[in-house]
Amino acid sequence: MLSSQNQTLFSFSYGGTWSSPTVVNADRENQLNPAVQVDNQGNVFVGWNTGGPVDWQGDPPSLFDGSQIWVAKLNGTAWVARQVTNFATNRFVSFPVGSMKASTVQMVWIEGNSPKPYTIKYTSFTF
């Protein structure tokens, strides 16, 4: 179901025809900065961060306060989501470039909050 919130949506292309978009993770948070990765068995994963209260003040903008990193795996026609972090200072999720082993997710993200330095975080896990 589409809503007025920012959402992470997914659609397939079948020889030039796109499927209807589906919501990857339906919750009350804004879904931001999606990234897609496919493993060597064809499994599709989508990672994103949730956004906190919408406020563009500060460095970084407090839009990202309360951010969490999530990943979802396409299980046939439905998405199964899993929370990766529960820290309040996660930002800008991405997947490393290149193929990965079956159902093994690798993710990187930036963690921190000004004026403290930002750090790059990495995790790898089987989904």
N, CA, C and O atoms as CSV, one atom per row, in Angstrom:
chain,resi,resn,atom,element,x,y,z
A,1,MET,N,N,0.838,-1.165,0.000
A,1,MET,CA,C,0.000,0.000,0.000
A,1,MET,C,C,0.892,1.240,0.000
A,1,MET,O,O,1.773,1.364,0.850
A,2,LEU,N,N,0.679,2.136,-0.919
A,2,LEU,CA,C,1.463,3.353,-1.002
A,2,LEU,C,C,0.909,4.383,-0.031
A,2,LEU,O,O,-0.301,4.477,0.174
A,3,SER,N,N,1.820,5.160,0.569
A,3,SER,CA,C,1.391,6.179,1.526
A,3,SER,C,C,2.105,7.488,1.242
A,3,SER,O,O,2.891,7.583,0.299
A,4,SER,N,N,1.833,8.494,2.056
A,4,SER,CA,C,2.471,9.795,1.881
A,4,SER,C,C,3.883,9.818,2.446
A,4,SER,O,O,4.626,10.761,2.175
A,5,GLN,N,N,4.280,8.817,3.221
A,5,GLN,CA,C,5.636,8.714,3.747
A,5,GLN,C,C,6.593,8.353,2.615
A,5,GLN,O,O,6.178,7.811,1.591
A,6,ASN,N,N,7.889,8.661,2.807
A,6,ASN,CA,C,8.899,8.121,1.900
A,6,ASN,C,C,8.942,6.623,2.116
A,6,ASN,O,O,9.004,6.166,3.257
A,7,GLN,N,N,8.910,5.848,1.042
A,7,GLN,CA,C,8.909,4.396,1.146
A,7,GLN,C,C,9.940,3.810,0.201
A,7,GLN,O,O,10.318,4.436,-0.789
A,8,THR,N,N,10.390,2.605,0.513
A,8,THR,CA,C,11.244,1.853,-0.382
A,8,THR,C,C,10.348,0.922,-1.179
A,8,THR,O,O,9.663,0.076,-0.606
A,9,LEU,N,N,10.349,1.075,-2.507
A,9,LEU,CA,C,9.508,0.279,-3.399
A,9,LEU,C,C,10.392,-0.547,-4.311
A,9,LEU,O,O,11.549,-0.196,-4.544
A,10,PHE,N,N,9.856,-1.644,-4.831
A,10,PHE,CA,C,10.596,-2.529,-5.714
A,10,PHE,C,C,9.711,-2.891,-6.894
A,10,PHE,O,O,8.501,-3.062,-6.747
A,11,SER,N,N,10.327,-3.007,-8.072
A,11,SER,CA,C,9.608,-3.387,-9.276
A,11,SER,C,C,10.536,-4.208,-10.165
A,11,SER,O,O,11.735,-3.933,-10.224
A,12,PHE,N,N,10.003,-5.204,-10.851
A,12,PHE,CA,C,10.750,-6.020,-11.807
A,12,PHE,C,C,10.536,-5.496,-13.214
A,12,PHE,O,O,9.499,-4.902,-13.510
A,13,SER,N,N,11.508,-5.711,-14.077
A,13,SER,CA,C,11.345,-5.433,-15.503
A,13,SER,C,C,11.310,-6.763,-16.237
A,13,SER,O,O,12.262,-7.542,-16.174
A,14,TYR,N,N,10.218,-7.017,-16.928
A,14,TYR,CA,C,10.053,-8.245,-17.704
A,14,TYR,C,C,10.113,-7.906,-19.180
A,14,TYR,O,O,9.074,-7.681,-19.802
A,15,GLY,N,N,11.305,-7.864,-19.752
A,15,GLY,CA,C,11.446,-7.594,-21.175
A,15,GLY,C,C,10.836,-6.277,-21.598
A,15,GLY,O,O,10.163,-6.212,-22.627
A,16,GLY,N,N,11.055,-5.230,-20.831
A,16,GLY,CA,C,10.551,-3.916,-21.183
A,16,GLY,C,C,9.274,-3.525,-20.477
A,16,GLY,O,O,8.866,-2.366,-20.557
A,17,THR,N,N,8.625,-4.453,-19.785
A,17,THR,CA,C,7.407,-4.156,-19.038
A,17,THR,C,C,7.714,-4.242,-17.549
A,17,THR,O,O,8.211,-5.259,-17.066
A,18,TRP,N,N,7.415,-3.175,-16.830
A,18,TRP,CA,C,7.680,-3.151,-15.391
A,18,TRP,C,C,6.482,-3.680,-14.607
A,18,TRP,O,O,5.331,-3.402,-14.943
A,19,SER,N,N,6.772,-4.443,-13.563
A,19,SER,CA,C,5.710,-4.892,-12.661
A,19,SER,C,C,5.228,-3.697,-11.837
A,19,SER,O,O,5.895,-2.665,-11.770
A,20,SER,N,N,4.080,-3.852,-11.223
A,20,SER,CA,C,3.595,-2.811,-10.313
A,20,SER,C,C,4.553,-2.718,-9.130
A,20,SER,O,O,5.044,-3.744,-8.659
A,21,PRO,N,N,4.827,-1.514,-8.642
A,21,PRO,CA,C,5.734,-1.398,-7.500
A,21,PRO,C,C,5.121,-1.995,-6.239
A,21,PRO,O,O,3.920,-1.865,-5.999
A,22,THR,N,N,5.954,-2.648,-5.440
A,22,THR,CA,C,5.525,-3.193,-4.159
A,22,THR,C,C,6.339,-2.536,-3.051
A,22,THR,O,O,7.504,-2.190,-3.245
A,23,VAL,N,N,5.721,-2.369,-1.902
A,23,VAL,CA,C,6.397,-1.791,-0.745
A,23,VAL,C,C,7.297,-2.862,-0.134
A,23,VAL,O,O,6.848,-3.977,0.135
A,24,VAL,N,N,8.556,-2.526,0.083
A,24,VAL,CA,C,9.513,-3.476,0.642
A,24,VAL,C,C,9.296,-3.643,2.140
A,24,VAL,O,O,9.303,-4.768,2.638
A,25,ASN,N,N,9.106,-2.555,2.862
A,25,ASN,CA,C,8.888,-2.630,4.306
A,25,ASN,C,C,7.882,-1.567,4.713
A,25,ASN,O,O,8.184,-0.373,4.694
A,26,ALA,N,N,6.703,-2.000,5.074
A,26,ALA,CA,C,5.649,-1.047,5.457
A,26,ALA,C,C,5.713,-0.790,6.956
A,26,ALA,O,O,5.438,-1.684,7.757
A,27,ASP,N,N,6.069,0.414,7.330
A,27,ASP,CA,C,6.006,0.830,8.724
A,27,ASP,C,C,5.765,2.332,8.763
A,27,ASP,O,O,5.518,2.943,7.723
A,28,ARG,N,N,5.832,2.925,9.922
A,28,ARG,CA,C,5.505,4.346,10.059
A,28,ARG,C,C,6.687,5.272,9.819
A,28,ARG,O,O,6.518,6.491,9.833
A,29,GLU,N,N,7.872,4.731,9.601
A,29,GLU,CA,C,9.070,5.542,9.398
A,29,GLU,C,C,9.259,5.874,7.925
A,29,GLU,O,O,8.761,5.165,7.051
A,30,ASN,N,N,9.980,6.956,7.658
A,30,ASN,CA,C,10.421,7.238,6.296
A,30,ASN,C,C,11.508,6.246,5.923
A,30,ASN,O,O,12.363,5.924,6.747
A,31,GLN,N,N,11.483,5.769,4.713
A,31,GLN,CA,C,12.493,4.843,4.195
A,31,GLN,C,C,13.401,5.638,3.258
A,31,GLN,O,O,12.914,6.261,2.314
A,32,LEU,N,N,14.711,5.625,3.505
A,32,LEU,CA,C,15.634,6.471,2.764
A,32,LEU,C,C,16.839,5.688,2.246
A,32,LEU,O,O,17.204,4.652,2.802
A,33,ASN,N,N,17.447,6.189,1.183
A,33,ASN,CA,C,18.723,5.700,0.650
A,33,ASN,C,C,18.730,4.202,0.342
A,33,ASN,O,O,19.614,3.494,0.822
A,34,PRO,N,N,17.781,3.701,-0.436
A,34,PRO,CA,C,17.759,2.268,-0.731
A,34,PRO,C,C,18.940,1.851,-1.600
A,34,PRO,O,O,19.435,2.622,-2.422
A,35,ALA,N,N,19.375,0.619,-1.398
A,35,ALA,CA,C,20.437,0.014,-2.200
A,35,ALA,C,C,20.032,-1.427,-2.485
A,35,ALA,O,O,19.432,-2.082,-1.634
A,36,VAL,N,N,20.354,-1.920,-3.670
A,36,VAL,CA,C,19.961,-3.270,-4.088
A,36,VAL,C,C,21.203,-4.112,-4.331
A,36,VAL,O,O,22.203,-3.624,-4.857
A,37,GLN,N,N,21.134,-5.389,-3.941
A,37,GLN,CA,C,22.208,-6.331,-4.225
A,37,GLN,C,C,21.583,-7.682,-4.575
A,37,GLN,O,O,20.558,-8.069,-4.013
A,38,VAL,N,N,22.212,-8.387,-5.507
A,38,VAL,CA,C,21.774,-9.719,-5.923
A,38,VAL,C,C,22.922,-10.681,-5.661
A,38,VAL,O,O,24.058,-10.416,-6.054
A,39,ASP,N,N,22.628,-11.812,-4.990
A,39,ASP,CA,C,23.701,-12.771,-4.727
A,39,ASP,C,C,23.910,-13.687,-5.925
A,39,ASP,O,O,23.212,-13.569,-6.932
A,40,ASN,N,N,24.882,-14.607,-5.813
A,40,ASN,CA,C,25.226,-15.466,-6.948
A,40,ASN,C,C,24.176,-16.531,-7.254
A,40,ASN,O,O,24.335,-17.291,-8.209
A,41,GLN,N,N,23.103,-16.600,-6.460
A,41,GLN,CA,C,21.980,-17.508,-6.720
A,41,GLN,C,C,20.752,-16.765,-7.234
A,41,GLN,O,O,19.706,-17.374,-7.460
A,42,GLY,N,N,20.874,-15.450,-7.420
A,42,GLY,CA,C,19.764,-14.654,-7.924
A,42,GLY,C,C,18.832,-14.100,-6.857
A,42,GLY,O,O,17.808,-13.503,-7.188
A,43,ASN,N,N,19.168,-14.286,-5.574
A,43,ASN,CA,C,18.358,-13.714,-4.494
A,43,ASN,C,C,18.535,-12.200,-4.468
A,43,ASN,O,O,19.653,-11.701,-4.596
A,44,VAL,N,N,17.438,-11.474,-4.303
A,44,VAL,CA,C,17.458,-10.013,-4.314
A,44,VAL,C,C,17.350,-9.491,-2.884
A,44,VAL,O,O,16.487,-9.919,-2.117
A,45,PHE,N,N,18.242,-8.555,-2.536
A,45,PHE,CA,C,18.252,-7.915,-1.225
A,45,PHE,C,C,18.152,-6.411,-1.411
A,45,PHE,O,O,18.744,-5.858,-2.338
A,46,VAL,N,N,17.411,-5.750,-0.542
A,46,VAL,CA,C,17.326,-4.292,-0.536
A,46,VAL,C,C,17.679,-3.820,0.868
A,46,VAL,O,O,17.139,-4.315,1.857
A,47,GLY,N,N,18.587,-2.862,0.942
A,47,GLY,CA,C,18.953,-2.253,2.220
A,47,GLY,C,C,18.534,-0.795,2.221
A,47,GLY,O,O,18.455,-0.180,1.158
A,48,TRP,N,N,18.262,-0.225,3.391
A,48,TRP,CA,C,17.871,1.179,3.498
A,48,TRP,C,C,18.050,1.627,4.942
A,48,TRP,O,O,18.288,0.814,5.835
A,49,ASN,N,N,17.932,2.921,5.150
A,49,ASN,CA,C,17.860,3.409,6.522
A,49,ASN,C,C,16.527,4.116,6.721
A,49,ASN,O,O,15.965,4.711,5.801
A,50,THR,N,N,16.048,4.029,7.948
A,50,THR,CA,C,14.830,4.748,8.288
A,50,THR,C,C,15.214,6.155,8.698
A,50,THR,O,O,16.318,6.382,9.194
A,51,GLY,N,N,14.320,7.093,8.494
A,51,GLY,CA,C,14.577,8.473,8.888
A,51,GLY,C,C,13.833,8.813,10.152
A,51,GLY,O,O,12.742,8.303,10.405
A,52,GLY,N,N,14.426,9.671,10.938
A,52,GLY,CA,C,13.798,10.134,12.166
A,52,GLY,C,C,12.894,11.321,11.878
A,52,GLY,O,O,12.385,11.461,10.766
A,53,PRO,N,N,12.693,12.168,12.864
A,53,PRO,CA,C,11.845,13.346,12.673
A,53,PRO,C,C,12.373,14.218,11.540
A,53,PRO,O,O,13.581,14.431,11.428
A,54,VAL,N,N,11.488,14.713,10.716
A,54,VAL,CA,C,11.911,15.522,9.574
A,54,VAL,C,C,12.255,16.925,10.048
A,54,VAL,O,O,11.373,17.709,10.397
A,55,ASP,N,N,13.546,17.232,10.055
A,55,ASP,CA,C,14.046,18.546,10.440
A,55,ASP,C,C,15.392,18.724,9.764
A,55,ASP,O,O,16.308,17.936,9.996
A,56,TRP,N,N,15.526,19.733,8.942
A,56,TRP,CA,C,16.746,19.918,8.157
A,56,TRP,C,C,17.760,20.813,8.854
A,56,TRP,O,O,18.672,21.318,8.200
A,57,GLN,N,N,17.629,21.025,10.158
A,57,GLN,CA,C,18.570,21.862,10.904
A,57,GLN,C,C,19.728,21.013,11.418
A,57,GLN,O,O,19.590,19.801,11.583
A,58,GLY,N,N,20.868,21.652,11.672
A,58,GLY,CA,C,22.000,20.973,12.290
A,58,GLY,C,C,22.936,20.363,11.273
A,58,GLY,O,O,22.709,20.446,10.066
A,59,ASP,N,N,23.994,19.748,11.776
A,59,ASP,CA,C,25.008,19.096,10.954
A,59,ASP,C,C,25.296,17.736,11.543
A,59,ASP,O,O,25.984,17.680,12.562
A,60,PRO,N,N,24.828,16.636,10.988
A,60,PRO,CA,C,23.969,16.583,9.819
A,60,PRO,C,C,22.548,16.985,10.198
A,60,PRO,O,O,22.227,17.092,11.382
A,61,PRO,N,N,21.710,17.206,9.212
A,61,PRO,CA,C,20.325,17.540,9.541
A,61,PRO,C,C,19.716,16.475,10.439
A,61,PRO,O,O,19.981,15.285,10.264
A,62,SER,N,N,18.912,16.893,11.389
A,62,SER,CA,C,18.329,15.927,12.324
A,62,SER,C,C,17.315,15.015,11.650
A,62,SER,O,O,16.689,14.182,12.305
A,63,LEU,N,N,17.152,15.177,10.328
A,63,LEU,CA,C,16.328,14.242,9.565
A,63,LEU,C,C,16.761,12.815,9.856
A,63,LEU,O,O,15.938,11.900,9.836
A,64,PHE,N,N,18.055,12.616,10.129
A,64,PHE,CA,C,18.584,11.271,10.314
A,64,PHE,C,C,18.664,10.843,11.770
A,64,PHE,O,O,19.098,9.723,12.042
A,65,ASP,N,N,18.262,11.688,12.723
A,65,ASP,CA,C,18.266,11.275,14.120
A,65,ASP,C,C,17.276,10.132,14.295
A,65,ASP,O,O,16.141,10.218,13.827
A,66,GLY,N,N,17.685,9.090,14.949
A,66,GLY,CA,C,16.830,7.933,15.135
A,66,GLY,C,C,16.885,6.954,13.981
A,66,GLY,O,O,16.076,6.028,13.921
A,67,SER,N,N,17.815,7.136,13.071
A,67,SER,CA,C,17.977,6.264,11.911
A,67,SER,C,C,18.347,4.841,12.311
A,67,SER,O,O,19.069,4.627,13.285
A,68,GLN,N,N,17.855,3.891,11.565
A,68,GLN,CA,C,18.225,2.489,11.738
A,68,GLN,C,C,18.471,1.890,10.364
A,68,GLN,O,O,17.888,2.330,9.373
A,69,ILE,N,N,19.336,0.882,10.308
A,69,ILE,CA,C,19.644,0.194,9.056
A,69,ILE,C,C,18.807,-1.084,8.985
A,69,ILE,O,O,18.713,-1.837,9.954
A,70,TRP,N,N,18.202,-1.311,7.818
A,70,TRP,CA,C,17.375,-2.490,7.577
A,70,TRP,C,C,17.809,-3.164,6.285
A,70,TRP,O,O,18.408,-2.533,5.414
A,71,VAL,N,N,17.501,-4.453,6.167
A,71,VAL,CA,C,17.689,-5.179,4.916
A,71,VAL,C,C,16.484,-6.104,4.741
A,71,VAL,O,O,15.937,-6.617,5.717
A,72,ALA,N,N,16.081,-6.307,3.495
A,72,ALA,CA,C,14.974,-7.218,3.200
A,72,ALA,C,C,15.388,-8.138,2.063
A,72,ALA,O,O,16.149,-7.751,1.176
A,73,LYS,N,N,14.879,-9.354,2.105
A,73,LYS,CA,C,15.141,-10.348,1.061
A,73,LYS,C,C,13.815,-10.675,0.386
A,73,LYS,O,O,12.799,-10.892,1.047
A,74,LEU,N,N,13.846,-10.707,-0.941
A,74,LEU,CA,C,12.658,-11.090,-1.693
A,74,LEU,C,C,12.503,-12.595,-1.594
A,74,LEU,O,O,13.383,-13.350,-2.007
A,75,ASN,N,N,11.372,-13.028,-1.039
A,75,ASN,CA,C,11.083,-14.437,-0.816
A,75,ASN,C,C,9.952,-14.839,-1.753
A,75,ASN,O,O,8.808,-14.964,-1.317
A,76,GLY,N,N,10.248,-15.043,-3.020
A,76,GLY,CA,C,9.202,-15.313,-4.000
A,76,GLY,C,C,8.531,-14.023,-4.411
A,76,GLY,O,O,9.055,-13.287,-5.246
A,77,THR,N,N,7.368,-13.739,-3.828
A,77,THR,CA,C,6.646,-12.506,-4.152
A,77,THR,C,C,6.532,-11.562,-2.957
A,77,THR,O,O,5.997,-10.462,-3.095
A,78,ALA,N,N,7.025,-11.972,-1.790
A,78,ALA,CA,C,6.936,-11.141,-0.584
A,78,ALA,C,C,8.335,-10.801,-0.075
A,78,ALA,O,O,9.300,-11.511,-0.359
A,79,TRP,N,N,8.430,-9.714,0.676
A,79,TRP,CA,C,9.694,-9.281,1.264
A,79,TRP,C,C,9.738,-9.671,2.733
A,79,TRP,O,O,8.752,-9.509,3.453
A,80,VAL,N,N,10.879,-10.184,3.178
A,80,VAL,CA,C,11.115,-10.481,4.582
A,80,VAL,C,C,12.171,-9.494,5.059
A,80,VAL,O,O,13.296,-9.503,4.560
A,81,ALA,N,N,11.818,-8.637,6.028
A,81,ALA,CA,C,12.725,-7.584,6.490
A,81,ALA,C,C,13.403,-7.973,7.799
A,81,ALA,O,O,12.859,-8.718,8.614
A,82,ARG,N,N,14.607,-7.443,7.965
A,82,ARG,CA,C,15.385,-7.704,9.171
A,82,ARG,C,C,16.115,-6.423,9.569
A,82,ARG,O,O,16.751,-5.779,8.734
A,83,GLN,N,N,16.021,-6.061,10.832
A,83,GLN,CA,C,16.728,-4.882,11.324
A,83,GLN,C,C,18.188,-5.244,11.548
A,83,GLN,O,O,18.486,-6.241,12.206
A,84,VAL,N,N,19.104,-4.441,11.004
A,84,VAL,CA,C,20.536,-4.707,11.116
A,84,VAL,C,C,21.129,-3.968,12.312
A,84,VAL,O,O,21.958,-4.528,13.030
A,85,THR,N,N,20.723,-2.729,12.535
A,85,THR,CA,C,21.227,-1.949,13.668
A,85,THR,C,C,20.069,-1.307,14.408
A,85,THR,O,O,18.977,-1.145,13.863
A,86,ASN,N,N,20.319,-0.946,15.646
A,86,ASN,CA,C,19.316,-0.200,16.400
A,86,ASN,C,C,19.911,1.075,16.974
A,86,ASN,O,O,19.351,1.660,17.901
A,87,PHE,N,N,21.036,1.510,16.431
A,87,PHE,CA,C,21.666,2.751,16.873
A,87,PHE,C,C,20.910,3.929,16.281
A,87,PHE,O,O,20.253,3.791,15.249
A,88,ALA,N,N,20.995,5.062,16.911
A,88,ALA,CA,C,20.238,6.227,16.463
A,88,ALA,C,C,21.035,7.133,15.539
A,88,ALA,O,O,20.555,8.206,15.173
A,89,THR,N,N,22.239,6.732,15.154
A,89,THR,CA,C,23.075,7.640,14.357
A,89,THR,C,C,23.570,6.995,13.070
A,89,THR,O,O,24.660,7.319,12.600
A,90,ASN,N,N,22.802,6.105,12.503
A,90,ASN,CA,C,23.203,5.444,11.263
A,90,ASN,C,C,22.765,6.265,10.063
A,90,ASN,O,O,21.701,6.884,10.080
A,91,ARG,N,N,23.582,6.269,9.029
A,91,ARG,CA,C,23.301,7.066,7.847
A,91,ARG,C,C,23.752,6.327,6.590
A,91,ARG,O,O,24.729,5.578,6.622
A,92,PHE,N,N,23.056,6.534,5.508
A,92,PHE,CA,C,23.534,6.232,4.163
A,92,PHE,C,C,24.038,4.797,3.974
A,92,PHE,O,O,25.242,4.573,3.844
A,93,VAL,N,N,23.147,3.860,3.958
A,93,VAL,CA,C,23.493,2.455,3.768
A,93,VAL,C,C,23.897,2.189,2.324
A,93,VAL,O,O,23.392,2.833,1.404
A,94,SER,N,N,24.809,1.237,2.126
A,94,SER,CA,C,25.129,0.769,0.776
A,94,SER,C,C,25.657,-0.653,0.861
A,94,SER,O,O,26.060,-1.125,1.924
A,95,PHE,N,N,25.645,-1.320,-0.278
A,95,PHE,CA,C,26.204,-2.658,-0.382
A,95,PHE,C,C,27.523,-2.559,-1.122
A,95,PHE,O,O,27.645,-1.752,-2.044
A,96,PRO,N,N,28.530,-3.367,-0.742
A,96,PRO,CA,C,29.758,-3.392,-1.531
A,96,PRO,C,C,29.464,-3.854,-2.953
A,96,PRO,O,O,28.523,-4.611,-3.188
A,97,VAL,N,N,30.271,-3.394,-3.887
A,97,VAL,CA,C,30.090,-3.759,-5.293
A,97,VAL,C,C,30.621,-5.168,-5.512
A,97,VAL,O,O,31.630,-5.556,-4.923
A,98,GLY,N,N,29.944,-5.927,-6.355
A,98,GLY,CA,C,30.394,-7.268,-6.702
A,98,GLY,C,C,29.423,-8.323,-6.212
A,98,GLY,O,O,28.528,-8.054,-5.410
A,99,SER,N,N,29.624,-9.539,-6.720
A,99,SER,CA,C,28.715,-10.625,-6.343
A,99,SER,C,C,29.025,-11.096,-4.931
A,99,SER,O,O,30.122,-10.883,-4.414
A,100,MET,N,N,28.050,-11.735,-4.323
A,100,MET,CA,C,28.234,-12.266,-2.982
A,100,MET,C,C,27.751,-13.701,-2.948
A,100,MET,O,O,27.002,-14.137,-3.822
A,101,LYS,N,N,28.186,-14.434,-1.930
A,101,LYS,CA,C,27.757,-15.818,-1.762
A,101,LYS,C,C,26.255,-15.859,-1.495
A,101,LYS,O,O,25.663,-14.875,-1.052
A,102,ALA,N,N,25.653,-17.008,-1.770
A,102,ALA,CA,C,24.204,-17.163,-1.602
A,102,ALA,C,C,23.759,-16.795,-0.192
A,102,ALA,O,O,24.293,-17.297,0.797
A,103,SER,N,N,22.773,-15.910,-0.123
A,103,SER,CA,C,22.137,-15.461,1.121
A,103,SER,C,C,23.097,-14.840,2.132
A,103,SER,O,O,22.759,-14.718,3.310
A,104,THR,N,N,24.284,-14.447,1.687
A,104,THR,CA,C,25.229,-13.749,2.555
A,104,THR,C,C,25.191,-12.274,2.207
A,104,THR,O,O,25.573,-11.878,1.105
A,105,VAL,N,N,24.737,-11.472,3.135
A,105,VAL,CA,C,24.589,-10.040,2.914
A,105,VAL,C,C,25.806,-9.322,3.482
A,105,VAL,O,O,26.227,-9.585,4.609
A,106,GLN,N,N,26.361,-8.418,2.695
A,106,GLN,CA,C,27.426,-7.537,3.162
A,106,GLN,C,C,26.901,-6.111,3.069
A,106,GLN,O,O,26.365,-5.713,2.034
A,107,MET,N,N,27.050,-5.345,4.135
A,107,MET,CA,C,26.546,-3.971,4.145
A,107,MET,C,C,27.580,-3.047,4.758
A,107,MET,O,O,28.328,-3.434,5.655
A,108,VAL,N,N,27.611,-1.822,4.261
A,108,VAL,CA,C,28.427,-0.771,4.861
A,108,VAL,C,C,27.538,0.446,5.083
A,108,VAL,O,O,26.566,0.652,4.356
A,109,TRP,N,N,27.871,1.244,6.080
A,109,TRP,CA,C,27.132,2.466,6.342
A,109,TRP,C,C,28.003,3.421,7.135
A,109,TRP,O,O,29.043,3.038,7.672
A,110,ILE,N,N,27.570,4.654,7.200
A,110,ILE,CA,C,28.244,5.674,7.990
A,110,ILE,C,C,27.503,5.789,9.311
A,110,ILE,O,O,26.273,5.804,9.344
A,111,GLU,N,N,28.266,5.871,10.408
A,111,GLU,CA,C,27.667,6.016,11.723
A,111,GLU,C,C,28.326,7.185,12.428
A,111,GLU,O,O,29.546,7.344,12.367
A,112,GLY,N,N,27.542,7.992,13.086
A,112,GLY,CA,C,28.095,9.103,13.848
A,112,GLY,C,C,27.160,10.285,13.863
A,112,GLY,O,O,26.099,10.275,13.239
A,113,ASN,N,N,27.568,11.289,14.578
A,113,ASN,CA,C,26.771,12.492,14.692
A,113,ASN,C,C,27.702,13.644,15.014
A,113,ASN,O,O,28.540,13.530,15.908
A,114,SER,N,N,27.571,14.743,14.307
A,114,SER,CA,C,28.414,15.906,14.519
A,114,SER,C,C,28.198,16.430,15.943
A,114,SER,O,O,27.052,16.438,16.393
A,115,PRO,N,N,29.200,16.856,16.660
A,115,PRO,CA,C,30.566,17.129,16.228
A,115,PRO,C,C,31.505,15.941,16.348
A,115,PRO,O,O,32.695,16.085,16.069
A,116,LYS,N,N,31.020,14.770,16.752
A,116,LYS,CA,C,31.880,13.586,16.824
A,116,LYS,C,C,32.206,13.123,15.416
A,116,LYS,O,O,31.420,13.346,14.495
A,117,PRO,N,N,33.357,12.479,15.232
A,117,PRO,CA,C,33.710,12.021,13.884
A,117,PRO,C,C,32.799,10.883,13.419
A,117,PRO,O,O,32.303,10.091,14.221
A,118,TYR,N,N,32.599,10.826,12.131
A,118,TYR,CA,C,31.841,9.744,11.523
A,118,TYR,C,C,32.765,8.547,11.328
A,118,TYR,O,O,33.968,8.714,11.125
A,119,THR,N,N,32.210,7.347,11.389
A,119,THR,CA,C,32.982,6.138,11.126
A,119,THR,C,C,32.250,5.310,10.081
A,119,THR,O,O,31.034,5.417,9.925
A,120,ILE,N,N,33.000,4.492,9.376
A,120,ILE,CA,C,32.420,3.572,8.398
A,120,ILE,C,C,32.271,2.228,9.077
A,120,ILE,O,O,33.236,1.693,9.624
A,121,LYS,N,N,31.075,1.682,9.047
A,121,LYS,CA,C,30.777,0.393,9.669
A,121,LYS,C,C,30.517,-0.649,8.585
A,121,LYS,O,O,30.039,-0.327,7.498
A,122,TYR,N,N,30.839,-1.896,8.898
A,122,TYR,CA,C,30.659,-3.011,7.970
A,122,TYR,C,C,30.090,-4.190,8.744
A,122,TYR,O,O,30.444,-4.413,9.902
A,123,THR,N,N,29.208,-4.941,8.099
A,123,THR,CA,C,28.746,-6.196,8.664
A,123,THR,C,C,28.502,-7.187,7.536
A,123,THR,O,O,28.232,-6.800,6.399
A,124,SER,N,N,28.599,-8.446,7.859
A,124,SER,CA,C,28.308,-9.532,6.925
A,124,SER,C,C,27.538,-10.588,7.705
A,124,SER,O,O,27.935,-10.952,8.812
A,125,PHE,N,N,26.446,-11.081,7.142
A,125,PHE,CA,C,25.648,-12.081,7.835
A,125,PHE,C,C,24.864,-12.903,6.823
A,125,PHE,O,O,24.666,-12.488,5.681
A,126,THR,N,N,24.427,-14.063,7.257
A,126,THR,CA,C,23.591,-14.926,6.428
A,126,THR,C,C,22.143,-14.593,6.706
A,126,THR,O,O,21.720,-14.508,7.860
A,127,PHE,N,N,21.383,-14.403,5.635
A,127,PHE,CA,C,19.974,-14.037,5.777
A,127,PHE,C,C,19.143,-15.281,5.606
A,127,PHE,O,O,17.916,-15.219,5.684
